[in-house]
């Protein structure tokens, strides 16, 4: 039988003196804490922990332990009287990722998530067909790309239409990686890569059918992911795509993190041979020295033996940089055969706002990201309509990235595969699922005066 009186006594008898000051001190700026006071508090906390350990070891089974946890939780809330701030801080210390449990379960298992993906890819097909019509004078849509294709060329100085697609949660699901991360200490790039190398991930519903449809109707899909473009990962993803039913899969389609459209000033230093034995710290220093020229690399889809090299050096090249370099290289790239083929992006598909213009959106708060979508000068929102908008490219002005029209523009459409609630740019400034940060965000929503004021015809959305 649980000694509830003892468990509760540990908390009630000493906690008002011990726990609350300690928790309060934990939330203070470290520069303002009193060292002597902390030493005293820590000593008392150690006594409580020792008593708790002794009692815990007397509990016989999971039922007793669960009942003990209930007693402790009740005592912490009703007797110790932790504030809501302190309760959520405590939860974050036990499992920082618990704030995204619901999002992970919803994304992976709910019919609502499933329907959203299906509808998005149906929308993408309709948009692709409209783009064929609106861009027919500038693009060669007359090719079919299939397993037997051995040469790629274009007619009449036109460009080949490219659909840039993210991979994670856009083409292939991350179910095992994300669910495991929730109970194993949080996301780990190393663990994710282990799962990627198994080449055993399931497809997002509608993705494979859409990719094959594009290839059968004159477009080329390229993969613009922030997965590390090591040779091993690239080959595993190729195998995985074939396994789920993608019919046309070639090396040149992979423009993941580590692919580089432009040559580097220190090109000889960043060769695969020179980097394959470097440590992560050495690669960080090399990345700090890395600068690019305006000369195009013959094959941007390079791979790396050392996955850390793909990660460290590849981070210097944003998704936006890779896509826009393809558009700007009017001479084109040799894909299959001896002739260079001009390529231009007509669609971007992703599950994360950063998949479209990460030079503008990456590292920003949700408010800043929403504002960029609504910005009347940027007009990013127009690209998500079925008719799309004329292409724009990023430029840096006053130390800030913005968008400018290009000469001889063509139409582009963007498609969001809804809406990855598991992770992504929306969680960047929230500690990627840290429950305390999400709790603070909830408080901001509750305190937003707009909810008390209510909507008006001229201001009817939050």
C-alpha positions as CSV (number, residue, x, y, z in Angstrom):
1,X,0.0,0.0,0.0
2,X,1.3,3.5,-0.9
3,X,2.2,5.6,2.1
4,X,0.2,8.6,0.7
5,X,0.6,10.4,4.0
6,X,4.3,10.3,3.7
7,X,4.4,11.3,0.0
8,X,2.1,14.2,0.7
9,X,4.0,15.1,3.8
10,X,7.2,15.4,1.8
11,X,5.5,18.0,-0.4
12,X,3.1,19.7,2.0
13,X,5.3,19.9,5.0
14,X,8.3,21.3,3.3
15,X,7.4,22.3,-0.2
16,X,6.0,25.8,0.6
17,X,9.4,26.6,2.1
18,X,11.4,24.7,-0.4
19,X,9.8,24.1,-3.8
20,X,8.1,27.5,-4.4
21,X,11.2,29.6,-3.8
22,X,13.3,27.3,-5.8
23,X,10.9,27.3,-8.8
24,X,10.6,31.0,-8.6
25,X,14.4,31.3,-8.5
26,X,14.6,29.1,-11.5
27,X,12.4,31.5,-13.5
28,X,14.6,34.5,-12.6
29,X,17.4,36.0,-14.6
30,X,20.5,34.1,-13.5
31,X,22.3,37.4,-13.0
32,X,19.9,38.4,-10.2
33,X,20.1,35.2,-8.1
34,X,21.7,35.0,-4.7
35,X,24.3,32.3,-4.5
36,X,24.0,31.6,-0.8
37,X,20.2,31.4,-1.0
38,X,20.5,29.0,-3.9
39,X,22.9,26.7,-2.0
40,X,20.4,26.6,0.9
41,X,17.5,25.9,-1.4
42,X,19.4,23.2,-3.3
43,X,20.3,21.4,0.0
44,X,16.6,21.3,1.0
45,X,15.6,20.1,-2.4
46,X,18.1,17.3,-2.2
47,X,16.6,16.2,1.1
48,X,13.1,16.1,-0.5
49,X,14.4,14.1,-3.5
50,X,16.2,11.6,-1.2
51,X,13.0,11.0,0.7
52,X,11.0,10.7,-2.4
53,X,13.4,8.2,-3.9
54,X,13.1,6.1,-0.7
55,X,9.3,6.0,-0.8
56,X,9.2,5.4,-4.6
57,X,11.4,2.3,-4.2
58,X,8.7,0.8,-1.9
59,X,6.0,1.0,-4.5
60,X,5.2,-2.5,-5.9
61,X,3.7,-2.0,-9.3
62,X,2.6,0.4,-12.0
63,X,-0.8,1.0,-10.4
64,X,0.8,2.1,-7.2
65,X,3.2,4.3,-9.0
66,X,0.5,5.9,-11.1
67,X,-1.5,6.6,-8.0
68,X,1.5,8.1,-6.4
69,X,2.1,10.4,-9.4
70,X,-1.6,11.5,-9.1
71,X,-1.1,12.3,-5.4
72,X,2.1,14.2,-6.2
73,X,0.4,16.1,-9.0
74,X,-2.6,17.0,-6.9
75,X,-0.3,18.1,-4.0
76,X,1.8,20.2,-6.3
77,X,-1.3,22.0,-7.6
78,X,-3.6,22.3,-4.6
79,X,-1.2,22.2,-1.6
80,X,2.0,23.6,-2.9
81,X,-0.1,25.9,-5.2
82,X,2.1,26.1,-8.2
83,X,1.1,28.8,-10.6
84,X,0.1,28.0,-14.1
85,X,3.4,29.3,-15.3
86,X,5.2,26.9,-12.9
87,X,3.0,24.0,-13.8
88,X,3.8,24.3,-17.5
89,X,7.5,24.9,-16.7
90,X,7.5,21.7,-14.8
91,X,5.8,19.8,-17.7
92,X,8.5,21.2,-20.0
93,X,11.2,19.8,-17.8
94,X,9.6,16.3,-17.9
95,X,9.0,16.3,-21.6
96,X,9.5,19.5,-23.6
97,X,7.8,18.0,-26.7
98,X,4.5,17.2,-25.1
99,X,3.1,20.3,-26.5
100,X,3.1,18.8,-30.0
101,X,1.7,15.3,-29.2
102,X,-1.7,16.2,-30.5
103,X,-0.3,17.7,-33.6
104,X,1.7,14.6,-34.4
105,X,-1.3,12.3,-33.8
106,X,-3.6,14.5,-35.8
107,X,-1.2,14.8,-38.8
108,X,-0.5,11.0,-38.9
109,X,-3.9,9.5,-38.1
110,X,-6.8,11.9,-38.7
111,X,-9.1,11.7,-41.6
112,X,-9.1,15.5,-41.8
113,X,-5.4,15.5,-42.4
114,X,-5.9,12.7,-45.0
115,X,-8.6,14.7,-46.9
116,X,-6.5,17.8,-46.9
117,X,-3.6,16.0,-48.6
118,X,-5.9,14.5,-51.2
119,X,-7.5,17.8,-52.0
120,X,-4.2,19.6,-52.3
121,X,-2.8,17.2,-54.9
122,X,-6.1,17.3,-56.9
123,X,-5.7,21.1,-56.8
124,X,-2.1,20.7,-57.9
125,X,-3.2,18.7,-61.0
126,X,-5.7,21.3,-62.0
127,X,-3.2,24.1,-61.5
128,X,-0.6,22.2,-63.5
129,X,-3.0,21.9,-66.4
130,X,-3.8,25.7,-66.3
131,X,-0.1,26.5,-66.2
132,X,0.4,24.4,-69.3
133,X,-2.0,26.6,-71.1
134,X,-0.8,30.0,-69.7
135,X,2.9,29.1,-70.3
136,X,2.7,27.2,-73.6
137,X,4.6,29.9,-75.5
138,X,7.7,29.7,-73.2
139,X,7.8,26.0,-72.3
140,X,8.2,22.7,-74.0
141,X,5.5,20.5,-72.6
142,X,5.8,17.9,-75.3
143,X,8.1,15.4,-73.5
144,X,7.3,12.3,-71.5
145,X,9.7,11.2,-68.8
146,X,9.6,7.5,-68.0
147,X,12.0,4.7,-66.9
148,X,13.2,4.2,-70.5
149,X,14.1,7.9,-71.1
150,X,17.8,8.2,-72.1
151,X,18.0,11.7,-73.5
152,X,16.5,15.1,-72.6
153,X,16.5,18.0,-75.0
154,X,14.1,20.9,-75.8
155,X,12.5,22.3,-78.9
156,X,12.6,25.9,-80.3
157,X,14.7,27.4,-77.6
158,X,12.0,26.8,-75.0
159,X,12.5,25.8,-71.4
160,X,11.5,22.6,-69.6
161,X,8.8,23.2,-66.9
162,X,10.0,22.2,-63.4
163,X,7.9,21.4,-60.4
164,X,10.0,21.8,-57.2
165,X,8.8,19.5,-54.4
166,X,9.9,19.2,-50.8
167,X,10.2,15.6,-49.7
168,X,9.5,15.3,-45.9
169,X,5.7,15.4,-45.3
170,X,5.2,16.5,-49.0
171,X,6.2,13.2,-50.8
172,X,7.3,10.8,-48.0
173,X,5.9,10.7,-44.5
174,X,8.0,11.0,-41.4
175,X,5.7,9.1,-39.1
176,X,8.2,6.9,-37.3
177,X,10.7,9.7,-36.9
178,X,8.3,12.2,-35.5
179,X,6.3,9.8,-33.2
180,X,9.5,8.3,-31.8
181,X,11.0,11.8,-31.2
182,X,8.0,12.7,-28.9
183,X,9.0,9.9,-26.4
184,X,12.7,9.8,-26.9
185,X,13.9,13.3,-26.0
186,X,12.9,15.3,-29.0
187,X,13.9,15.5,-32.7
188,X,17.3,14.2,-33.7
189,X,18.7,14.7,-37.2
190,X,20.9,11.7,-36.7
191,X,18.0,9.4,-35.8
192,X,16.0,10.8,-38.7
193,X,18.8,10.0,-41.1
194,X,19.0,6.5,-39.8
195,X,15.3,6.1,-40.7
196,X,15.8,7.7,-44.1
197,X,18.6,5.3,-44.9
198,X,16.2,2.4,-44.5
199,X,14.3,3.6,-47.6
200,X,11.1,2.3,-46.0
201,X,8.9,5.4,-45.6
202,X,5.3,5.6,-46.8
203,X,4.1,8.1,-49.4
204,X,1.8,11.1,-48.7
205,X,-1.5,10.2,-50.3
206,X,-1.8,11.7,-53.8
207,X,1.9,12.6,-54.1
208,X,3.0,9.6,-56.2
209,X,0.1,9.9,-58.6
210,X,0.8,13.6,-59.0
211,X,4.5,13.1,-59.7
212,X,3.8,10.5,-62.3
213,X,1.1,12.8,-63.8
214,X,3.6,15.6,-64.2
215,X,6.2,13.4,-65.9
216,X,3.6,12.0,-68.2
217,X,2.5,15.5,-69.2
218,X,5.7,17.3,-70.0
219,X,6.9,18.5,-66.6
220,X,9.9,17.5,-64.6
221,X,9.8,17.1,-60.8
222,X,12.9,18.2,-58.8
223,X,13.3,17.5,-55.1
224,X,14.3,20.5,-53.0
225,X,14.6,19.1,-49.5
226,X,16.6,20.1,-46.5
227,X,17.6,16.4,-46.1
228,X,21.4,16.1,-46.2
229,X,22.4,15.2,-49.8
230,X,25.0,12.6,-48.9
231,X,25.4,9.9,-51.5
232,X,23.9,7.4,-49.1
233,X,20.8,9.5,-48.3
234,X,20.3,10.4,-52.0
235,X,20.4,6.7,-53.0
236,X,18.1,5.7,-50.2
237,X,15.5,8.3,-51.2
238,X,15.7,7.2,-54.8
239,X,15.1,3.6,-53.7
240,X,12.2,4.7,-51.5
241,X,10.6,6.7,-54.3
242,X,10.7,3.7,-56.6
243,X,9.3,1.5,-53.9
244,X,6.2,3.7,-53.5
245,X,5.6,3.8,-57.2
246,X,7.4,6.8,-58.7
247,X,8.3,5.7,-62.3
248,X,10.9,8.3,-63.3
249,X,13.8,8.8,-60.8
250,X,17.2,10.3,-61.8
251,X,20.2,11.7,-59.9
252,X,19.8,15.2,-61.4
253,X,16.4,15.6,-59.8
254,X,17.9,15.9,-56.3
255,X,18.6,19.4,-55.2
256,X,18.6,18.8,-51.5
257,X,20.8,20.4,-48.8
258,X,24.3,20.1,-50.1
259,X,23.5,20.6,-53.7
260,X,25.2,23.8,-55.0
261,X,24.2,25.6,-58.2
262,X,27.2,28.0,-58.1
263,X,30.9,27.3,-57.9
264,X,32.7,28.3,-54.7
265,X,35.6,30.7,-54.5
266,X,37.5,28.0,-52.6
267,X,36.2,25.2,-54.8
268,X,39.3,22.9,-54.3
269,X,38.7,23.0,-50.5
270,X,35.2,21.8,-50.6
271,X,35.6,18.8,-52.8
272,X,34.1,15.5,-51.6
273,X,37.6,14.1,-51.3
274,X,38.8,16.9,-49.1
275,X,35.7,16.9,-46.8
276,X,34.9,13.3,-46.3
277,X,37.3,12.9,-43.4
278,X,36.6,16.3,-41.7
279,X,35.1,16.6,-38.3
280,X,31.9,18.6,-37.7
281,X,34.0,21.4,-36.1
282,X,36.3,21.5,-39.0
283,X,33.3,21.7,-41.4
284,X,31.9,24.6,-39.4
285,X,35.1,26.5,-39.9
286,X,35.1,25.6,-43.6
287,X,31.5,26.8,-44.0
288,X,32.4,30.1,-42.4
289,X,35.0,30.6,-45.2
290,X,32.6,29.4,-48.0
291,X,31.7,32.1,-50.6
292,X,30.1,31.5,-54.0
293,X,30.9,33.0,-57.4
294,X,28.2,33.7,-60.0
295,X,29.5,30.8,-62.2
296,X,27.2,27.9,-62.5
297,X,28.3,24.4,-61.6
298,X,27.8,21.9,-64.4
299,X,26.0,19.5,-62.1
300,X,24.5,21.2,-59.0
301,X,23.2,17.9,-57.8
302,X,26.5,16.9,-56.2
303,X,26.5,14.4,-53.3
304,X,28.8,14.0,-50.3
305,X,30.4,11.0,-48.6
306,X,30.3,12.9,-45.3
307,X,26.7,13.7,-44.4
308,X,28.0,16.5,-42.1
309,X,29.6,18.1,-45.1
310,X,26.3,18.2,-46.9
311,X,24.7,19.7,-43.7
312,X,27.3,22.3,-42.8
313,X,28.2,23.5,-46.3
314,X,24.7,23.0,-47.7
315,X,23.2,25.3,-45.0
316,X,24.9,28.2,-46.9
317,X,22.5,27.6,-49.8
318,X,18.9,28.2,-49.1
319,X,16.0,26.5,-50.9
320,X,15.2,29.8,-52.6
321,X,18.8,30.1,-53.8
322,X,18.7,26.6,-55.4
323,X,15.4,27.2,-57.2
324,X,16.2,30.7,-58.4
325,X,19.6,29.6,-59.7
326,X,17.9,27.1,-61.9
327,X,15.6,29.8,-63.3
328,X,18.5,32.2,-63.9
329,X,20.8,29.9,-65.7
330,X,19.5,30.6,-69.2
331,X,22.0,28.2,-70.8
332,X,20.7,25.4,-68.7
333,X,22.2,22.1,-67.4
334,X,23.1,18.8,-68.9
335,X,20.5,16.4,-67.6
336,X,20.7,13.3,-69.8
337,X,22.8,13.6,-73.0
338,X,25.3,16.2,-74.3
339,X,23.0,19.2,-74.7
340,X,22.3,21.8,-72.0
341,X,18.6,22.1,-71.1
342,X,17.1,25.4,-69.9
343,X,14.9,24.8,-66.9
344,X,12.3,27.1,-65.2
345,X,10.2,26.6,-62.1
346,X,6.4,26.7,-62.7
347,X,5.3,25.1,-59.4
348,X,6.5,24.8,-55.9
349,X,5.0,22.2,-53.5
350,X,5.7,21.9,-49.8
351,X,4.2,21.4,-46.4
352,X,6.1,24.3,-44.8
353,X,5.9,28.0,-45.7
354,X,9.7,28.0,-45.8
355,X,9.5,25.7,-48.9
356,X,8.5,28.6,-51.0
357,X,10.6,31.7,-50.1
358,X,12.8,30.7,-47.2
359,X,15.1,33.7,-47.7
360,X,12.1,35.8,-46.6
361,X,10.4,33.5,-44.0
362,X,13.1,31.3,-42.3
363,X,13.8,32.1,-38.7
364,X,10.9,34.5,-38.4
365,X,8.0,34.5,-35.9
366,X,4.5,33.3,-36.9
367,X,3.4,36.9,-36.9
368,X,6.2,37.9,-39.3
369,X,5.5,34.9,-41.6
370,X,1.8,35.8,-41.7
371,X,2.6,39.4,-42.5
372,X,4.8,38.4,-45.4
373,X,2.0,36.3,-46.8
374,X,-0.4,39.2,-46.6
375,X,2.1,41.9,-47.7
376,X,0.6,43.8,-50.6
377,X,4.0,44.5,-52.1
378,X,5.3,41.0,-52.0
379,X,2.0,39.5,-53.2
380,X,3.0,36.0,-52.1
381,X,-0.6,35.1,-51.4
382,X,-1.4,35.3,-55.2
383,X,0.9,32.3,-55.9
384,X,-1.4,30.1,-53.8
385,X,-4.4,30.8,-56.1
386,X,-5.1,28.3,-58.9
387,X,-4.2,30.9,-61.6
388,X,-0.9,31.8,-59.9
389,X,1.0,34.9,-60.6
390,X,4.0,36.1,-62.6
391,X,7.3,34.8,-61.2
392,X,9.4,37.0,-58.8
393,X,12.9,36.5,-57.5
394,X,14.4,37.5,-54.2
395,X,16.7,40.5,-53.9
396,X,18.5,41.9,-50.9
397,X,17.8,45.6,-50.1
398,X,18.7,47.4,-47.0
399,X,19.9,44.2,-45.4
400,X,16.5,42.6,-46.0
401,X,15.2,40.2,-48.6
402,X,12.2,41.2,-50.8
403,X,10.8,40.2,-54.2
404,X,11.2,41.8,-57.6
405,X,9.7,41.0,-60.9
406,X,11.8,39.3,-63.5
407,X,12.2,40.1,-67.2
408,X,10.0,38.0,-69.6
409,X,8.1,36.4,-66.7
410,X,6.1,33.3,-66.7
411,X,3.3,32.0,-64.4
412,X,4.0,30.1,-61.2
413,X,1.6,28.4,-58.7
414,X,2.4,27.2,-55.2
415,X,0.7,24.4,-53.4
416,X,0.8,23.8,-49.6
417,X,0.3,20.2,-48.6
418,X,-1.6,20.8,-45.3
419,X,-0.4,21.7,-43.0
420,X,2.4,20.1,-41.2
421,X,1.5,20.7,-37.6
422,X,4.3,18.3,-36.4
423,X,7.3,20.6,-36.9
424,X,8.5,23.2,-39.4
425,X,9.0,26.9,-39.6
426,X,6.0,27.8,-37.5
427,X,7.7,26.1,-34.5
428,X,11.1,27.6,-35.1
429,X,10.7,30.5,-32.6
430,X,8.8,28.3,-30.2
431,X,11.6,25.9,-29.4
432,X,10.2,23.3,-31.8
433,X,7.4,22.1,-29.6
434,X,8.6,23.2,-26.2
435,X,5.4,23.1,-24.2
436,X,6.3,26.1,-22.0
437,X,6.9,28.3,-25.1
438,X,3.6,27.0,-26.6
439,X,1.9,27.8,-23.2
440,X,3.2,31.4,-23.5
441,X,1.8,31.6,-27.0
442,X,-1.6,30.4,-25.8
443,X,-1.5,33.2,-23.2
444,X,-0.9,35.8,-26.0
445,X,-3.9,34.5,-27.9
446,X,-6.2,34.6,-24.8
447,X,-5.0,38.2,-24.0
448,X,-5.4,39.4,-27.6
449,X,-7.8,42.4,-27.3
450,X,-9.2,41.7,-30.8
451,X,-11.2,38.8,-29.4
452,X,-13.0,41.2,-27.0
453,X,-13.5,43.8,-29.7
454,X,-14.9,41.4,-32.3
455,X,-14.8,41.5,-36.1
456,X,-15.8,44.4,-38.4
457,X,-16.6,44.3,-42.1
458,X,-13.3,46.0,-42.9
459,X,-11.4,43.8,-40.4
460,X,-13.1,40.4,-40.3
461,X,-10.1,38.1,-39.8
462,X,-7.8,37.8,-36.9
